């Protein structure tokens, strides 16, 4: 029995978006250390959501966006951590 990628990716996508909401709230509110933790968690979650969307719609070009986001979120969290270390 053959199943399409969209049928299996939709429940996983719903779980990822459900996990993304608390991470976004932590990024937008709270003390700077909590914001940094939210930023560190949000980057890989959004990357996984983009990878799942690329798999569900069969568009391998969307994987480039996920790769760029993964690199930029890592660099952004390093910059924010350095800024946070100067203020503490």
Residue pairs with C-beta under 8 A, 6 or more apart in sequence:
5 55
5 56
5 58
6 56
6 57
9 52
9 53
9 55
9 56
10 56
12 52
13 49
13 52
13 53
13 56
16 45
16 48
16 49
16 52
17 49
19 45
20 42
20 45
20 46
20 49
23 38
23 41
23 42
23 45
24 38
24 42
25 38
26 34
26 35
26 37
26 38
26 41
27 35
27 38
27 39
27 42
28 35
28 38
29 35
30 38
32 84
32 87
33 84
35 80
36 77
36 80
36 81
36 84
39 73
39 76
39 77
39 80
40 77
42 73
43 69
43 70
43 73
43 74
43 76
43 77
44 70
44 73
46 69
46 73
47 66
47 69
47 70
47 73
50 62
50 63
50 65
50 66
50 69
51 63
51 66
53 62
54 60
54 61
54 62
54 63
54 66
